[in-house]
Amino acid sequence: MFLLVLLASTLGLQAEKVGLLYMHGCGQSFDHPGNVDFKNFVEQNTGVTVHLIDAFNDLAAPPTESSLTPMWIQVPAILEQVKNISAQYDKIIAVGYSQGGVIWRAMIEDWNNHNVDTFIAMASPQHGFADLPQDFLVTIKDYVIDSIQGASANNLRHNFLKAFLYSKKVQNVFSPSNFFLEPAMYNLYKNTRFFPRLNNEVGPDSEKQRQKKNFERLRKFVMVGGPDDGVINPWQSEIFGFRTVDRKIVSMNETEFYKKNLFGLRTLDEKGAVTTCVVEGVLHKEFPNHSAVLNGCFLPAIEDVLLDN
């Protein structure tokens, strides 16, 4: 692929400058070895400069600087950094892994006249998550429950934990709770601060129109996920599917977000701008570096960005 890009550049076919901005997942730092490996792979195989966004790293950082910081604080702060980096390019490729994909969607919707050409969400719960994997239960105990006087993880039932995720105490200190969506607790979800706004379910009409217009500005939206992820539940959220109250799994075009075209997902799909790539046998933590993902999903997704100029 690098030879194709080099040939296009030599022939004068690549008139626009392209950069890639990568947002890491929850619990990671920007310079996590896996992220550095992703950067090296992309640069070696495409010649495109990759920027690892240095913001809201790790879990143990100060509460206002860690990856657990609420999304309504993370998104505008990261967006300012992203705008500064993106200014040097004609167009950019936005890649978000896990929580980073949710952050990227929020930035795109909030960024007027953005220059994001292609948005790639990798193992990212674009429709949120509805069930609690064991890793999340441990994290909730370590970072939330133990910090609240009188709360004991051992005494909390699973459904209570779900409702607990919607409490302001948790929403304010545990970023994954900001995109938790349990269909059976929709009224609790609608009263939260971040995800209903991102999905254009609440807010002034003018703001909804602005966010939708910004998302529809994308030339391509690529979602990468797989049934063996093991963290995002249901895993179909990674390709914008989800589950109903009666636990039936529905595809992207059966979800309310799509049918009502709340933020422009259906618009993009109807003009052929939405692509999914499902990879079996890949764990959640493996997506940014797995050869099947990089060679089978990622490189094909960006080839036209580099050559069609």
Backbone as a ProteinNet text record, in pm:
[ID]
protein_1_A
[PRIMARY]
MFLLVLLASTLGLQAEKVGLLYMHGCGQSFDHPGNVDFKNFVEQNTGVTVHLIDAFNDLAAPPTESSLTPMWIQVPAILEQVKNISAQYDKIIAVGYSQGGVIWRAMIEDWNNHNVDTFIAMASPQHGFADLPQDFLVTIKDYVIDSIQGASANNLRHNFLKAFLYSKKVQNVFSPSNFFLEPAMYNLYKNTRFFPRLNNEVGPDSEKQRQKKNFERLRKFVMVGGPDDGVINPWQSEIFGFRTVDRKIVSMNETEFYKKNLFGLRTLDEKGAVTTCVVEGVLHKEFPNHSAVLNGCFLPAIEDVLLDN
[TERTIARY]
82.8	0	86.1	197.3	286.3	335.3	362.6	409.2	301.8	174.3	64.9	55.2	70.4	65.8	182.1	302.2	420	402.6	346	321.5	223.8	116.6	17.9	79.2	166.9	232.5	324	398.1	490.6	417	299.2	220.4	139.4	150.4	76.4	-68.6	-102.8	-242.7	-286	-189.2	-222.9	-197.5	-293.8	-278	-306.4	-377.7	-415.9	-331.3	-303.7	-224.7	-316.9	-284	-368.4	-292.7	-359.6	-302.3	-401.2	-349.9	-435.4	-423.1	-536.8	-541.1	-607.6	-537.9	-582.3	-612.5	-734.4	-772.9	-779.8	-704.5	-693.1	-818.4	-821.3	-934.9	-923.8	-1026.9	-1031.1	-928.2	-854.1	-753.5	-616.6	-606.3	-479.4	-419.6	-292.3	-229.7	-203.6	-179.8	-158.7	-37.7	64.5	187.3	191.4	75.1	66.1	134	211.9	284.3	196.3	72.6	-17	-50.7	-63.3	-91.9	29.6	147.1	270.4	289.7	257.1	267	171.1	50.6	-45.6	10.7	65.3	124	235	323.4	434.4	384.8	284.4	229.4	172.6	92.8	29.3	133.2	226.7	326	415.4	449.7	534.5	461.4	330.3	254.7	183.5	172.5	100.5	177.4	274.7	345.7	270	152.8	71.9	120	133.2	173.2	58.2	88.1	-11.7	14.7	-87.2	-79	-156	-87.1	-151.4	-191.5	-319.8	-370.5	-335.5	-255	-206.1	-303.7	-403.2	-504.9	-578.1	-606.9	-687.5	-637.5	-515.1	-446.1	-464.8	-460.9	-456.1	-577.3	-567.4	-672	-626.2	-495.2	-443.6	-407.1	-429.8	-401.1	-497.8	-471	-567.9	-706.9	-813.3	-950.6	-989.4	-936.8	-974.2	-887.4	-792.8	-700.8	-695.7	-769.2	-762.3	-862.9	-851.5	-944.3	-1083.2	-1100	-1231.5	-1304.9	-1239.6	-1301.7	-1429.3	-1535.4	-1661.1	-1642.2	-1721.5	-1708.1	-1735.3	-1823.7	-1853.3	-1736.6	-1638.2	-1515	-1409.3	-1400.4	-1299.5	-1319.6	-1441.3	-1465.1	-1423.5	-1470	-1429.3	-1280.2	-1219.7	-1076.8	-994.9	-1031	-959.1	-982.8	-1103.2	-1135.7	-1046.3	-1013.9	-924.4	-787.5	-737.7	-608.6	-617.7	-728	-748.6	-755.7	-824	-833.3	-695.9	-611.8	-477.3	-394.2	-404.1	-329.9	-386.8	-518.7	-584.5	-563.5	-531.4	-515.5	-403	-310.1	-196.7	-228.9	-350.5	-389.2	-512.1	-520	-639.8	-755.6	-722.6	-824.7	-758.9	-839.1	-783.8	-864.5	-796.6	-858	-867.2	-986.7	-1007.7	-1025.1	-941.1	-950.9	-969.8	-1074.3	-1099.4	-1115.3	-1035.1	-1044.2	-1127.2	-1227	-1310.9	-1374.5	-1351.2	-1406.8	-1362	-1243	-1192.2	-1280.2	-1351.5	-1444	-1566.6	-1612.9	-1725.6	-1683.4	-1561.7	-1508.6	-1500.2	-1453.8	-1441.1	-1577.8	-1676.6	-1809.8	-1861.8	-1838.4	-1883.3	-1810.3	-1680.7	-1605.2	-1653	-1679	-1724.6	-1858.2	-1950.4	-2082	-2072.5	-1971.5	-1960.1	-1869.1	-1810.3	-1706.2	-1760.7	-1796.2	-1848.2	-1739.5	-1775.9	-1683.8	-1555.8	-1569.8	-1452.3	-1393.6	-1268.1	-1202	-1176.7	-1266.4	-1258	-1316.9	-1235.1	-1280.6	-1340	-1263.9	-1303	-1292.7	-1396.9	-1400.1	-1406	-1305.3	-1298.6	-1314.1	-1422.8	-1449.3	-1410.6	-1312.3	-1254.8	-1291.5	-1369.5	-1414	-1474.2	-1557.1	-1611.9	-1763	-1813.5	-1957.9	-2037.5	-2054.2	-2120.7	-2266.3	-2329.2	-2466.9	-2468.7	-2352.7	-2342.4	-2326	-2331.1	-2329	-2443	-2497.5	-2617.5	-2596.7	-2488.9	-2460.5	-2320	-2296.8	-2173.7	-2076.7	-1968.1	-1867.1	-1795.6	-1732.3	-1667.7	-1561.7	-1488.5	-1385.3	-1445.5	-1565.3	-1630.2	-1674	-1722.9	-1765.8	-1648.4	-1532.5	-1413.4	-1373.9	-1379.9	-1342.5	-1438.6	-1567.8	-1666.2	-1635.3	-1604.7	-1574.4	-1450.3	-1345.7	-1218.3	-1222.9	-1293.8	-1285.8	-1410.8	-1521.2	-1644.9	-1701.5	-1735.6	-1807	-1724.2	-1596.2	-1513	-1493.4	-1519.1	-1498.9	-1623.2	-1732.8	-1858	-1886.8	-1892	-1907.4	-2033.4	-2015.7	-2129.6	-2165.8	-2104.6	-2137.6	-2046.2	-2101.2	-2022.5	-2055.7	-1953.9	-1975.2	-2036.7	-2001.9	-2050.9	-2200.9	-2260.3	-2402.6	-2491.5	-2427.9	-2504.8	-2542.6	-2668.2	-2715.2	-2685.5	-2687	-2652.1	-2742	-2871.8	-2962.1	-2943.1	-2911.9	-2886.5	-2759.8	-2660.8	-2539	-2569.7	-2659.5	-2696.3	-2761.2	-2855	-2918.6	-2817.1	-2724.3	-2619.5	-2534.4	-2514.6	-2436.2	-2499.9	-2631	-2700.6	-2702.2	-2652.5	-2650.7	-2546.8	-2570.5	-2477.9	-2339.7	-2335.9	-2206.9	-2119	-2178.9	-2102.4	-2078.3	-2180	-2166.6	-2053.9	-2031.3	-1931.3	-1789.2	-1770.5	-1635	-1597	-1690.3	-1665.5	-1715.4	-1628	-1667.2	-1746.3	-1715.2	-1797	-1945	-1977	-2118.7	-2188.6	-2112.7	-2170.6	-2227.9	-2187.7	-2247.1	-2306.5	-2356.9	-2430.6	-2576.7	-2632.2	-2769.8	-2840.1	-2911	-2991.8	-3134.8	-3182.7	-3316.9	-3427.6	-3410.6	-3513.2	-3511.1	-3409.4	-3396	-3385.5	-3464.7	-3453.7	-3481.2	-3573.1	-3603.8	-3484.1	-3409.3	-3288.2	-3183.4	-3170.8	-3075.1	-3104.8	-3231.3	-3267.8	-3235.1	-3218	-3187.1	-3037.8	-2954.3	-2810.5	-2762.5	-2640.8	-2592.1	-2528.6	-2469.7	-2386.3	-2450.5	-2482.4	-2519.4	-2649.8	-2754.4	-2876.1	-2850.7	-2761.2	-2727.6	-2648.8	-2551.2	-2472.5	-2561.4	-2663.4	-2753.8	-2867.1	-2861.3	-2958	-3101.2	-3114.8	-3247.4	-3298.4	-3209.8	-3247.6	-3177.2	-3225	-3161.6	-3244	-3208	-3278.7	-3270.1	-3372.4	-3373.9	-3254.8	-3216.3	-3104	-2974.9	-2957.7	-2837.9	-2842.8	-2958.9	-2972.7	-2938.7	-2986.4	-2959.1	-2810.3	-2746.8	-2603.1	-2522.6	-2552.6	-2480.7	-2502	-2624	-2654.6	-2580.8	-2579	-2508.9	-2360.2	-2302.8	-2160.6	-2130.1	-2215.6	-2192	-2210.6	-2308.9	-2335.3	-2225.8	-2139	-2028	-1921.4	-1921.7	-1825.3	-1840.8	-1728.5	-1734.5	-1749.6	-1689.9	-1697.3	-1695.3	-1778.2	-1783.5	-1764.5	-1656.5	-1620.6	-1626.4	-1695.8	-1703.8	-1643.6	-1553	-1483.8	-1515.4	-1559.7	-1592.3	-1595.6	-1634.6	-1640.2	-1705.6	-1757	-1834	-1750.9	-1619	-1533.8	-1466.5	-1518.1	-1463.2	-1449.6	-1558.2	-1553	-1569.1	-1575.3	-1592.1	-1719.6	-1734.6	-1853.2	-1971.4	-2079.2	-2194.6	-2324	-2400.1	-2375.3	-2264.9	-2191.6	-2081.1	-2132.2	-2258.6	-2314.6	-2318.1	-2306.1	-2299.4	-2180.9	-2076.9	-1958.2	-1987.7	-2097.4	-2140.2	-2281	-2310.5	-2434.1	-2560.2	-2544.8	-2660.5	-2682.1	-2781.4	-2802.9	-2902.1	-2949.1	-3051.7	-3171.4	-3287.9	-3411.9	-3437.7	-3548.4	-3585.9	-3602.7	-3656.3	-3675.9	-3552	-3438.1	-3307	-3290.8	-3369.3	-3351.6	-3244.8	-3151.2	-3048	-3102.2	-3085.7	-3131.5	-3011.5	-3021.5	-2913.9	-2922.5	-2821.7	-2814.8	-2941.3	-2989	-3104.1	-3237.2	-3233.4	-3353	-3355.6	-3247.6	-3243	-3320.9	-3364.4	-3437.3	-3348.4	-3221.4	-3129.1	-3124.3	-3126.1	-3120.4	-3255.1	-3360.9	-3493.3	-3539.3	-3510	-3548	-3443	-3330.1	-3220.5	-3183.5	-3169.2	-3153	-3029.2	-2918	-2795.3	-2728.3	-2800.1	-2749.5	-2692.7	-2705	-2651.6	-2719	-2850.9	-2922.1	-2885.3	-2867.1	-2827.3	-2696.6	-2597.6	-2469	-2483.9	-2562.7	-2579.2	-2646.4	-2745.8	-2819.3	-2735.9	-2631	-2542.3	-2415.7	-2418.7	-2309.5	-2185.4	-2200.1	-2083.7	-2053.9	-2137.5	-2118.7	-2069.1	-1960.1	-1901	-1877.5	-1902.3	-1871.4	-1773.3	-1691	-1594.7	-1595.8	-1647.6	-1660.6	-1549.6	-1475.3	-1362.6	-1382.4	-1380	-1395.4	-1261	-1267.2	-1146.1	-1055	-1105.2	-1023.2	-1080.6	-997	-1038.5	-1038.5	-1111.7	-1123.9	-987.7	-898.1	-767.7	-678.7	-714.8	-630	-661.6	-775.6	-819.8	-719.7	-655.1	-566.5	-444.2	-410	-285.2	-299.7	-420.8	-440.1	-426.1	-350.4	-322.4	-449.2	-545.4	-670.5	-746.6	-737.5	-803.7	-729.1	-598	-518.4	-516.3	-494.1	-483	-617.9	-714.5	-843.3	-947.3	-930.1	-1028.9	-969.2	-862.5	-810.6	-749.8	-652.6	-588.2	-686.9	-776.7	-876.1	-965.7	-991.1	-1080.8	-1019.9	-886.5	-824.3	-757.6	-758.4	-688	-743	-874.7	-930.6	-908.1	-888.8	-860.1	-725.9	-632.7	-496.7	-479.9	-559.6	-541.3	-642.2	-761	-867.7	-860.2	-757.2	-737.2	-712.8
-121.2	0	126.1	121.3	237.3	271.9	168.3	192.3	261.3	225.1	290	436.6	465.3	603.9	681.8	620.2	686.4	713.8	618	635.8	748.6	752.9	858.6	994.2	1001.1	1127.5	1169.2	1072.9	1101.3	1152.2	1096.8	1136.9	1264	1316	1438	1414.3	1289.1	1255.9	1287.8	1300.4	1328.5	1476	1558.4	1703.5	1753.1	1672.6	1716.9	1648.2	1723.3	1669.7	1600.5	1475.1	1392.6	1354.2	1365.2	1321	1230.6	1151.7	1062.4	1095.8	1110.3	1138.7	1022.3	967.7	846.9	877.6	842.2	860.1	724.6	713.1	586.7	554.3	434.9	389	419.2	385.6	407	317.8	374.6	299	300.8	355.5	362.6	502.8	511.2	640.5	650.1	770.6	788.9	710	694.3	625.5	480.1	422.2	279.4	202.8	98.4	25.7	-15.2	-54.3	-93	23.5	141.6	259.5	300.6	288.7	319.5	221.1	93.9	-5.9	26.9	73.5	112.5	227.7	326.3	442	397	310.7	264.6	185.5	101.3	22	113	210.4	298.6	380.1	436.5	520.9	440.8	319.3	235.7	183.9	163.2	103.8	205.3	329.2	428.7	558.3	585.6	713	828.5	801.8	905.6	928.6	1054.9	1087.8	1060	990.3	956.1	1036.7	1102.4	1177.3	1100.5	1056.4	994.2	1106.5	1122.5	1236.3	1219.9	1312.2	1308.5	1383.5	1310.3	1374	1268.2	1298.3	1212.9	1068.7	1053.5	925.3	843.8	712.9	618.3	627.9	553.1	553.4	624.8	622.8	672.9	820.9	887.5	1030.5	1107.2	1236.5	1315.6	1303.1	1307.2	1284.3	1367.9	1489.1	1575.1	1552	1458	1435	1289.1	1200.6	1058.5	1022.6	901.1	855.5	829	835.2	818.9	951.3	1061.6	1193.2	1196.3	1261.7	1265.1	1312.5	1256.5	1285.5	1432.3	1495.8	1636.3	1727.8	1675.4	1749.6	1709.9	1579.8	1531.9	1586.9	1577.5	1608.1	1749.7	1855.5	1989.4	2016.2	1957.9	1978	1910.7	1787.4	1715.7	1782.3	1831.4	1893.8	2013.9	2091.7	2206.3	2160	2052.7	1997.8	1944.1	1876.4	1818.5	1926.6	2034.6	2143.6	2200.9	2214	2267.8	2175.3	2045.4	1948.6	1942.8	1941.7	1924.8	2043.2	2157.6	2278.7	2266.2	2174.9	2159.7	2065.4	2011	1914.7	1962.2	1916	1942.5	1855.7	1733.2	1645.3	1543.7	1491.2	1397.7	1268.1	1165.2	1036.5	1029.5	1014.2	1007.3	861.5	815.1	677	680	612.1	603.7	459.8	419.8	283.7	283.5	195	177.2	311.2	358.3	486.6	599.6	585.9	688	708.1	601.6	614.3	694.9	681.7	762.3	909.1	930.6	1067.1	1130	1052.5	1106.9	1142.8	1057.9	1091.7	1220.8	1234.8	1356	1479.1	1465.1	1579.4	1616.3	1515	1540.9	1614.5	1569.1	1634.2	1777.4	1805.1	1937.7	2032.5	1985.8	2060.2	2110.7	2237	2297.3	2303.6	2272.6	2281.2	2201.3	2085.2	2002.1	1949.3	1906.3	1848.9	1698.9	1632	1486.4	1423	1352	1283.3	1147.4	1070.8	934.5	915.4	859.8	829.3	678.8	622.3	478.6	452.8	386.4	350.2	203.7	179.3	46.2	-13.7	-122.3	-186.6	-82.9	2.7	116.9	103.1	121.4	106.1	226.8	234.6	350.5	362.7	251.3	254.6	240.8	250.7	233.8	88.1	60.2	-78	-97.3	-219.2	-244.5	-346.2	-421.4	-520.8	-500.3	-548.9	-519.2	-636.4	-626.5	-732.7	-730.6	-840.5	-852.7	-744.5	-710.7	-607.5	-475.2	-442.9	-319.2	-325.5	-442.7	-456.2	-434	-488.2	-468.4	-321.7	-257.1	-116	-30	-60.8	14.8	2.7	-119.4	-139.4	-60.2	-68.7	-6.6	145	200.7	344.6	422.7	352.5	423.1	382.4	255	210.5	230.1	196.5	209.7	354.9	448.4	589.7	654.3	580.3	634.5	569.1	648.4	596.6	511.7	395.5	309.6	216	232.7	145.8	24.5	-90.5	-214.3	-291.8	-321.6	-392.7	-529.8	-591.5	-727.2	-731.3	-620.8	-617.7	-565	-531.8	-472.8	-577.1	-583	-673.6	-615	-703.4	-660.9	-546.9	-559.1	-454.4	-324.6	-334.2	-213.3	-144.8	-225.4	-168	-91.2	-146.6	-77.6	57.2	58	184	277.8	219.7	297.9	372.1	309	374.3	505	516.3	637.8	746.6	715.4	816.5	923.8	1044.6	1154.3	1127.3	1058.3	1028.1	945.8	847.8	763.2	835.1	899	970.7	1074.1	1130.3	1236.9	1186.7	1056	1006.2	885.6	832.3	707.1	721.4	759.9	795	687.1	557	458.6	465.6	508.8	521.7	626.3	716.8	823.3	772	649.5	592.1	454.4	439.9	320.6	339.1	237.2	247.8	114.5	104.8	-13.3	15	-54.3	-26.5	-33.2	-119	-131.5	-16.1	68	183	312.1	317.4	429.4	564.1	569.2	696.9	748.9	656.4	697.6	747.2	675.2	714.4	853.6	881.7	1010.9	1130.5	1105.5	1213.5	1233.6	1157.7	1175.4	1286.3	1327.7	1451.3	1435.2	1319.9	1308.6	1233.9	1105.9	1021.1	1063	1100.5	1145	1267.6	1354.4	1471.3	1428.4	1338.8	1290.9	1225.6	1152.6	1082.8	1171	1298.6	1397.6	1368.4	1314.6	1287.5	1402.8	1488.8	1602.3	1727.8	1843.4	1969.6	2051.3	2177.5	2266.5	2214.8	2242.2	2196.4	2249.7	2373.6	2433.2	2356.5	2313.4	2236.8	2097.4	2036	1905.4	1913.1	2016.5	2034.2	2055.4	2131.2	2157.9	2028.9	1950.4	1826.1	1728.4	1722.5	1632.1	1673.6	1802.6	1853.3	1821.1	1834.1	1805.2	1657.5	1570	1426.7	1387.9	1446.1	1415.6	1468.9	1552.1	1606.8	1500.8	1390.9	1283.2	1225.3	1193.1	1123.2	972.9	924.7	781.7	757.4	662.5	619.7	469	423.9	282.2	231.5	120.8	59.4	-80.2	-107.1	-235.3	-300.1	-425.2	-495.3	-644	-716.4	-861.2	-931.7	-1052	-1125.7	-1178	-1178.7	-1231.3	-1119.7	-998.8	-882	-907.9	-950.9	-988.6	-876.1	-752	-637.5	-560.9	-520.7	-444.9	-539.8	-506.5	-595.7	-515.3	-539.7	-638.4	-592	-687.5	-649.7	-580	-605.8	-544.7	-392.7	-336.9	-191.3	-134.6	-215.8	-172	-146.4	-204.2	-178.8	-118.3	-48.7	26.7	-57.6	-186.3	-265.3	-250.4	-318.5	-313.8	-422.7	-418.6	-512.1	-435.8	-499.3	-438.3	-474.2	-422.5	-452.4	-602	-671.7	-817	-895.8	-824.6	-883.8	-939.6	-891.4	-926.5	-835.9	-894.8	-816.3	-762.5	-632.7	-569.8	-510.3	-505.5	-448.8	-297.3	-234.2	-88.8	-25.7	-76.3	-12.1	-42.1	-123.3	-148.7	-66.2	3.6	82.8	213	269	395.3	508.4	506.7	611.4	617.7	499.8	493.1	527.7	463.2	482.4	627.8	692.9	833.6	928.9	872.4	950.9	1068.5	1038.8	1143.6	1230.5	1167.7	1247.8	1228	1166.4	1156.5	1021.3	921.2	789	731.9	743.1	691.5	769.3	898.7	981.2	930.6	906.9	856.6	718.9	633.7	498.3	498	583	586.1	638.2	710.5	754.6	667.9	552.5	456.5	491.5	573.8	621.4	541.8	442.7	363.4	223.4	183.1	51.5	-17.7	-147.5	-225.3	-335.5	-370.9	-479	-563.1	-685.8	-774.3	-879.6	-889.3	-982.1	-1077.1	-1204.8	-1304.9	-1337.7	-1384.7	-1431.4	-1323.1	-1201.5	-1090.1	-1037	-1031.9	-978	-825.4	-765.3	-619.2	-550.4	-594.9	-529.1	-550.1	-646.5	-680.1	-600.7	-531.9	-469.2	-371.4	-284.1	-186.2	-246.4	-372.3	-428.5	-563.9	-615.4	-748.3	-740.2	-834.3	-829	-839.5	-919.2	-932.6	-801	-723.5	-592.9	-491.2	-485.7	-385.1	-409.8	-533.6	-564.9	-590.4	-641.1	-673.7	-564.2	-473.7	-367.4	-228.1	-203.1	-66.7	-17.9	-90.5	-44.4	-31.2	-128.2	-109.4	12	45.9	158.5	293.3	302.4	433.6	444.7	335.7	338.1	446.8	460.7	560.8	703.2	718.7	851.8	899.7	807.1	842	855.7	780.6	777.8	861.8	884.2	954.4	1104.3	1168.3	1311.6	1381.3
0	0	0	73.1	76.3	-63.8	-144.9	-281.8	-364.2	-339.7	-411.5	-374.9	-243	-198.7	-256.6	-255.7	-310.9	-459.5	-533.3	-675.9	-700.5	-620.8	-636.3	-611.5	-509.7	-478.2	-591.8	-648.2	-757.6	-880.1	-904.4	-1021.3	-997.1	-876.2	-844.5	-814.7	-778.4	-753.9	-611.3	-520	-381.8	-353.9	-388.9	-378.2	-238.1	-158.2	-25.5	81.9	188.1	298.1	397.1	428.1	513.9	640.4	755.7	882.1	954	1046.4	1123.5	1272	1337.8	1481.1	1552.1	1651.9	1721.5	1867.9	1911.7	2051.8	2119.9	2227.8	2300.8	2381.7	2437.9	2515.1	2662.9	2736	2880.1	2948.9	3043.4	3116	3051.6	2932.8	2861.6	2869.8	2834.3	2809.4	2659.9	2612.2	2468.2	2419.4	2507.5	2467.2	2513.4	2538.7	2567.4	2452.8	2483.2	2377.4	2259.5	2287	2179	2087	2144.6	2063.9	1981.2	2041.6	1968.6	1854	1879	1771.7	1657.9	1691.8	1588.7	1505.8	1572.8	1504.1	1408.2	1456.8	1373.6	1253	1274.3	1164.1	1055.5	1095.4	997.2	921.8	993.5	927.8	834.5	873.5	789.3	665.8	677	566.6	478.5	524.2	443.6	423.4	508.9	499.5	562.3	619.4	682.8	825.9	863.4	1000.3	1096.4	1205.4	1306.2	1433.5	1483	1607.4	1714.8	1818.8	1934.1	2028.6	2050.4	2127.7	2275.1	2324.7	2462.6	2552.3	2602	2686.6	2767.6	2893.3	2981	2978	3028.8	3025.4	3153	3137.8	3249.2	3342.6	3453.4	3555.8	3682.1	3707.3	3834	3831.4	3719.9	3711.9	3802.3	3828.6	3905.9	3845.1	3926	3877.4	3756.5	3747	3634.6	3511.2	3520	3408.9	3365	3429.7	3396.4	3288.3	3238.1	3133.8	3189.1	3321.1	3383.2	3400.9	3366.8	3376.5	3292.7	3341.1	3265.4	3121.5	3033.4	2891.6	2859.1	2934.8	2905.1	2940.8	3013.8	3039	2936.2	2908.9	2814.9	2674.2	2622.9	2481.2	2442.2	2509.3	2466.4	2483.4	2588.4	2609.4	2499.8	2465.7	2360.1	2225	2202.8	2074.7	2047	2148.5	2128	2080.3	2139.3	2096.4	1954	1925.6	1792.5	1685.1	1713.6	1616.5	1583.4	1683.3	1660.8	1573	1597	1515.6	1373.8	1363.5	1233.6	1140.7	1197.8	1116.6	1014.2	1037.7	945	828.7	828	724.1	646.6	521.4	442	490.3	524.7	579.3	670.1	762.3	858.5	863.6	910.6	940.4	1092.2	1144.8	1288.8	1328.9	1420.5	1468.5	1619.2	1665.9	1808.8	1851.7	1949	2001.7	2129.7	2136.3	2254.5	2294.7	2417.7	2460.1	2368.2	2310.7	2219.7	2098.5	2056.4	1944.7	1980.3	2104.6	2151.4	2161.4	2211.4	2219.8	2081.2	1984.2	1849.3	1789.6	1810.5	1756.6	1819.1	1949.1	2017.2	1964.3	1936.6	1883.4	1743.6	1661.5	1525.1	1526	1611.2	1617.3	1668.6	1748.4	1808.9	1731.1	1621.6	1549.4	1416.3	1412.2	1288.7	1182.4	1059.3	945.3	967.3	1029.7	1055.1	925.1	933.1	815.5	832	908.1	921.6	796.2	722.8	602.2	637.8	714.9	750.3	900.7	959.2	1101.6	1118.2	1187.2	1211.3	1360.3	1396.9	1535.9	1553.9	1638.1	1652.5	1789.4	1788.5	1913.1	2006.9	1950.1	2023.4	2041.1	2162.3	2187.8	2137.6	2007.5	1947.7	1991.3	2019.5	2070.8	2223.1	2285.4	2428.9	2466.5	2596.8	2643.3	2742	2744.9	2824.3	2935.5	2927.4	3030.3	3082.8	3202.7	3274.1	3272.6	3198.1	3202.3	3336.5	3371.1	3501.7	3523.3	3418.5	3432	3477.7	3427.2	3466.2	3612	3654.8	3793.5	3888.2	3852	3934.1	3936.6	3819.9	3812.7	3893.6	3883.8	3961.5	4110.1	4154.6	4296.1	4335.1	4252.9	4288.2	4284.7	4185.9	4163.3	4201.6	4226.3	4257.4	4391.8	4403.5	4522.3	4648.4	4642.5	4760.5	4801.2	4709.9	4741	4800.7	4804.5	4857.8	4992.2	5096.2	5231.6	5245.2	5301.8	5329.8	5216.4	5101.4	4987.8	4988.8	4961.9	4959.9	4833.9	4755.4	4629.4	4653.7	4764.9	4791.6	4815.4	4853.5	4887.6	4775	4662.1	4553.2	4449.6	4415.4	4313.2	4175.1	4073.9	3938.3	3889	3906.4	3859.3	3935.2	4063.9	4140	4088.6	4051.4	3995.2	3867	3786.5	3663.6	3694.8	3787.6	3826.5	3889.6	3963.4	4029.2	3926.7	3810.4	3705.2	3659.5	3675.2	3632.6	3739.9	3859.1	3965.1	3933.2	3981.2	3954.9	4012.3	4127.6	4189.6	4095.8	4030	3938.4	3806.3	3752.8	3626.9	3633	3749.3	3764.1	3783.3	3802.3	3828.6	3743.3	3663.6	3591.6	3448.5	3359.5	3222.5	3148.9	3161.9	3089.8	3124.2	3244.8	3280.8	3195.4	3136	3054	2922.7	2880.9	2759.8	2788.8	2911.2	2950.8	2908.8	2841.7	2794.1	2816.8	2926.9	2956.4	2910	2804.6	2752.1	2856.9	2957.1	3060.2	3159.5	3150.7	3240.1	3159.1	3052.4	2958.4	3024.3	3119	3185.1	3264.1	3325	3395.9	3296.5	3187.3	3082.2	3028.3	3000.9	2939.9	3029	3158.4	3251.5	3272.7	3201.4	3214.9	3121.5	3141.9	3080.8	2943	2915.8	2795.7	2679	2698.1	2584.3	2516	2589.6	2520.3	2432.1	2476.5	2394.7	2271	2289.8	2177	2072.9	2118.5	2027.3	1976.5	2010.1	1962.1	2006.9	2125.8	2181.5	2266.3	2309.5	2393	2342.2	2387.6	2350.9	2255.2	2238	2145	2001.7	1923.1	1783.4	1705.1	1731.8	1659.4	1686.6	1811.7	1847.3	1785.3	1782.4	1718.2	1569.7	1505	1362.2	1336.7	1425.6	1410.8	1425.5	1527.6	1548.8	1433	1385.9	1275.8	1148.8	1122	1004.6	1011.3	1129	1144.8	1123	1174.4	1155.7	1009	944.8	803.4	711.4	763.6	685.5	656.6	733.1	711.1	570.5	507.8	379	401.5	511.3	539.1	689.7	733.3	872.6	874.5	937.7	940.5	1084.5	1105.2	1238.1	1233.3	1326.8	1333.7	1468.6	1466.9	1591.1	1569.5	1674.8	1659.5	1776.8	1753.1	1854.7	1971	1957.9	2064.6	2143.7	2130.7	2200.2	2350.4	2414.7	2554.4	2654.2	2608.4	2699	2666.7	2541.7	2501.5	2489.4	2561.1	2565.7	2550.8	2443.3	2338.7	2243.9	2189.9	2101.6	1975.4	1939.6	1817.6	1825.6	1945.2	1958.9	1882.5	1864	1791.4	1644.1	1593.6	1455.4	1456.2	1563.8	1585.9	1594.3	1623	1660.5	1810.2	1864.4	2008.9	2047	2170.8	2213	2267.2	2258.9	2302.9	2449.9	2502.3	2640.8	2661.3	2560.5	2572.5	2529.6	2520.4	2494.9	2353.4	2261.6	2121.1	2060.8	1987.2	1920.8	1788.8	1768.3	1644.5	1572	1440.1	1359	1357.7	1301.5	1297.6	1241.6	1128.7	1063.7	1131.9	1239.9	1318.8	1447.9	1478.3	1601.1	1583.4	1695.3	1691.5	1642.9	1679.7	1635.2	1483.1	1420.2	1274.3	1212.1	1258.6	1197.3	1205.3	1317.4	1334	1277	1234.3	1176.6	1268.9	1396.5	1497	1474.1	1440.5	1424.5	1288.6	1194.7	1058.3	1019	1104.4	1071.6	947.8	939.6	822.2	696.8	710.7	596.1	536.9	624	576.5	513	575.5	524.3	387.8	370.3	243.7	127.6	158.5	49.5	40.5	107.9	97.6	175.3	278.4	352.1	478.5	510.4	632	595.3	659.7	635.6	768.6	774.4	893.7	858.3	954.8	935.3	1062.5	1053	1167.4	1161.8	1272.3	1279.5	1397	1370.4	1475.6	1539.3	1663.1	1730.3	1782.5	1795.6	1842.7	1974.2	2076.7	2205.6	2201.5	2293.9	2296	2295	2380.3	2393	2270.8	2183.5	2069.5	1943.5	1940.8	1815.7	1754	1830.2	1765.8	1697.9	1730.7	1679.8	1612.8	1606.1	1548	1396.5	1340.1	1196.4	1112.6	1159.3	1084	1080.2	1186.6	1192	1107.5	1124.5	1054.2	902.9	863.8	720.5	654.2	731.6	673.1	682.3	778.7	798.6	781.8	855.7	863.3	731.3	678.2	554.5	437.9	417.3	310.5	332.9	458.9	489.3	453.6	458	433.7	296.9	221.3	92.3	0.4	-6.8	-96.6	-46	85	139.6	88.4	78.5	38.3	-112.5	-187.2	-331.8	-409.1	-351.7	-422.7	-394.1	-440.3	-419.6	-553.2
[MASK]
+++++++++++++++++++++++++++++++++++++++++++++++++++++++++++++++++++++++++++++++++++++++++++++++++++++++++++++++++++++++++++++++++++++++++++++++++++++++++++++++++++++++++++++++++++++++++++++++++++++++++++++++++++++++++++++++++++++++++++++++++++++++++++++++++++++++++++++++++++++++++++++++++++++++++++++++++++++

